[in-house]
């Protein structure tokens, strides 16, 4: 059914983004997070460029590249803020807060430009945002105030990326992401140079980082395709369920236990998908 194409692509983006976060997070156990992002985004740049050329996608107008570059820069800043927020030990509130704001930013923009959706979808959006918070919340949190501002910046950065890449992707899918990854790679390169964190990577870390870069860029392409085929709010909120994939992978790969709150969040997420796609 055509009306289900956008929700299906959005959920595929969420699954792929969650896998990318798991891969990148695993790599950051041994490598500076900014160097992880730099290499992952550089890998994504090559991946998107290859797809753009291989599929003979027409080169879009200059404005598309500009919107893509803005999306990449905003997303890069958001990611830097996100890692910094987590680094100071406030994951318990910063991670879910960032994820919820990520969905809210394009949601409000879509309401303003595409009109308010049906009541059932609005209820689904509300459930989805609550489920994101529950899924992303770990078992415990220490300090609930440190890094809060950075988490907000990260959420707006991620949400801004979804919004700007939607605006950039009206004529193409891969070329806007080429511009986005080029901009974010340059930004991360500047951060790494300023911090002077070194350039060496282990073979194991390289594999996880390359996987993160390919998966992240693939998720971006799925999101752009979803936004093409349906409302921005549906694509943004459903794709923001990405923490669920990360939690599930951590459960089966790293044997981390799923808390009752996280399990409840999973159930709410399934209900929200049904309401949003109805």
C-alpha positions in Angstrom: 0.0 0.0 0.0 1.5 3.4 -1.1 0.4 5.1 2.2 2.5 2.7 4.2 5.7 3.3 2.2 6.8 6.3 4.3 6.2 4.6 7.7 8.0 1.5 6.5 11.0 3.5 5.2 11.1 5.5 8.4 11.2 2.4 10.6 13.9 1.0 8.4 15.8 4.2 9.0 15.3 3.9 12.7 16.6 0.3 12.7 19.6 1.3 10.6 20.4 4.4 12.7 20.2 2.3 15.9 22.7 -0.2 14.4 25.0 2.6 13.4 24.8 4.1 17.0 25.6 0.7 18.4 28.6 0.3 16.1 29.9 3.8 16.8 29.3 3.5 20.5 31.3 0.2 20.6 34.2 1.9 18.7 34.2 4.8 21.2 35.2 2.4 24.0 38.7 2.5 22.6 38.8 5.6 20.3 38.2 9.3 20.9 34.6 9.9 19.9 35.4 12.8 17.6 37.9 10.7 15.7 35.2 8.0 15.5 32.7 10.5 14.0 35.4 11.9 11.6 36.2 8.5 10.1 32.6 7.4 10.1 31.4 10.5 8.3 34.3 10.3 5.8 33.2 6.7 5.1 29.7 7.8 4.7 30.8 10.5 2.2 32.5 7.9 0.0 29.5 5.6 0.3 27.0 8.2 -0.7 29.2 9.5 -3.5 29.5 6.0 -4.9 25.7 5.4 -4.8 25.1 8.8 -6.4 27.4 8.0 -9.3 26.4 4.3 -9.6 22.7 5.1 -9.8 23.3 7.9 -12.2 21.3 10.2 -10.0 21.0 13.6 -11.8 23.0 16.4 -10.2 20.5 18.7 -8.5 20.5 22.5 -8.3 23.1 24.4 -6.2 20.4 25.1 -3.6 20.2 21.3 -2.9 23.9 21.1 -2.1 23.7 24.2 0.1 20.8 22.7 2.1 22.7 19.5 2.4 25.8 21.2 3.6 23.8 23.1 6.2 22.2 19.8 7.3 25.6 18.3 7.7 27.1 21.2 9.6 24.1 21.4 12.0 24.1 17.6 12.5 27.9 17.6 13.1 27.6 20.2 15.8 24.7 18.3 17.3 26.8 15.1 17.4 29.7 16.9 18.9 27.4 18.3 21.6 25.9 14.9 22.2 29.1 13.1 22.8 30.3 15.9 25.1 27.0 15.7 27.1 27.5 11.9 27.5 31.2 12.3 28.3 30.5 14.3 31.5 28.4 11.5 32.9 24.7 12.5 32.5 23.5 9.9 30.0 20.5 9.1 32.2 18.7 12.3 31.1 20.8 13.6 28.2 20.4 10.7 25.8 16.6 10.5 25.9 16.2 14.2 26.0 18.3 14.6 22.8 16.2 11.8 21.1 12.9 13.4 22.0 13.9 16.8 20.8 15.2 15.2 17.6 11.6 14.2 16.9 9.9 17.3 18.1 11.8 19.8 15.9 10.6 18.5 12.5 7.3 17.6 14.0 6.5 21.2 14.8 7.7 22.3 11.4 5.5 19.8 9.7 2.5 20.9 11.7 3.1 24.5 10.6 3.7 23.7 6.9 1.6 20.6 6.2 -1.2 21.1 8.7 -2.2 19.1 11.8 -2.6 15.4 11.2 -5.5 13.2 12.4 -6.1 12.8 16.1 -5.0 9.2 16.1 -1.7 10.1 14.6 -1.2 12.9 17.2 -1.8 10.3 19.9 0.8 8.1 18.2 3.3 10.9 18.1 2.8 11.5 21.9 3.2 7.8 22.6 6.3 7.6 20.4 8.0 10.5 22.2 7.3 8.9 25.6 8.6 5.5 24.4 11.8 7.1 23.0 12.5 8.6 26.5 11.9 5.2 28.2 13.9 3.2 25.7 16.9 5.5 25.8 16.9 5.8 29.6 19.5 3.5 31.3 19.0 1.8 34.7 20.2 4.8 36.7 21.4 8.3 36.4 23.8 10.2 38.6 23.6 13.9 38.1 20.5 15.1 36.3 21.7 18.7 35.6 25.2 18.4 34.2 25.3 18.6 30.4 21.6 19.4 30.1 22.2 22.4 27.8 24.5 20.3 25.6 21.8 17.7 25.3 19.3 20.3 24.2 21.8 21.6 21.6 22.3 18.0 20.4 18.6 17.4 20.1 18.1 20.6 18.1 21.2 19.7 16.0 19.8 16.2 15.1 16.3 17.6 14.6 17.7 20.4 12.4 19.6 17.8 10.3 16.3 15.9 9.7 14.6 19.1 8.7 17.3 20.5 6.5 18.0 17.2 4.8 14.3 17.0 4.0 14.5 20.4 2.4 17.7 19.5 0.5 16.2 16.2 -0.7 13.4 17.4 -2.7 15.2 16.8 -6.0 17.6 13.9 -5.1 18.4 11.4 -2.4 22.2 10.8 -2.5 23.7 14.1 -3.7 22.3 16.1 -0.7 23.8 13.5 1.6 27.1 13.8 -0.2 27.1 17.5 0.6 26.0 16.8 4.2 28.8 14.3 4.9 31.4 16.6 3.2 30.4 19.4 5.5 30.3 17.3 8.7 33.6 15.6 7.9 35.3 18.9 7.5 33.8 20.1 10.8 34.9 17.0 12.6 38.4 17.3 11.0 38.7 20.8 12.4 37.6 19.6 15.9 40.1 16.7 15.9 42.9 19.1 14.7 42.1 21.6 17.5 41.9 18.9 20.2 45.0 17.1 18.9 43.7 13.7 19.8 45.9 11.7 17.5 45.2 9.7 14.3 45.9 6.0 15.1 43.1 3.3 14.9 43.2 -0.4 15.7 41.9 -2.9 13.1 38.9 -3.8 15.3 38.0 -0.1 15.8 38.3 0.5 12.1 35.8 -2.2 11.3 33.2 -0.9 13.8 33.7 2.7 12.6 33.4 1.9 8.9 30.2 -0.1 9.7 28.8 2.9 11.6 29.6 5.2 8.7 27.9 3.0 6.1 24.9 2.3 8.3 24.4 5.9 9.3 24.5 7.2 5.8 22.2 4.4 4.7 19.7 5.4 7.4 20.0 9.0 6.1 19.0 7.9 2.6 16.1 5.9 4.0 14.9 8.9 5.9 15.1 11.2 2.8 13.1 8.6 0.8 10.5 8.4 3.6 10.2 12.1 3.7 9.7 12.2 0.0 6.8 9.8 0.2 4.9 11.1 3.1 4.7 13.7 5.9 7.8 15.0 7.5 6.4 14.5 11.0 5.6 10.8 10.4 9.1 10.2 9.0 10.9 12.1 11.8 9.0 10.6 14.8 9.2 7.0 13.5 12.8 7.3 12.6 13.6 8.8 16.0 12.7 5.4 17.5 16.3 4.4 16.7 17.3 3.9 20.4 15.3 0.7 20.4 17.6 -1.0 17.9 20.7 0.1 20.0 19.1 -1.3 23.2 18.2 -4.6 21.5 21.7 -5.1 20.0 23.2 -4.3 23.4 21.0 -7.0 24.9 21.9 -9.7 22.5 25.5 -8.8 21.6 26.8 -7.4 24.9 24.4 -9.3 27.1 23.1 -6.1 28.7 19.9 -6.5 30.6 16.7 -4.7 29.5 15.1 -2.7 32.3 11.4 -2.7 33.0 11.1 0.9 31.8 12.9 0.1 28.6 10.6 -3.0 28.0 7.6 -0.7 28.6 9.0 1.8 26.1 9.3 -1.0 23.5 5.7 -1.9 24.0 4.6 1.8 23.7 6.8 2.2 20.6 4.9 -0.7 18.9 1.5 0.8 19.8 2.7 4.2 18.5 3.7 2.8 15.1 0.3 1.3 14.7 -1.4 4.6 15.5 0.9 6.7 13.3 0.6 4.4 10.3 -3.2 3.9 10.6 
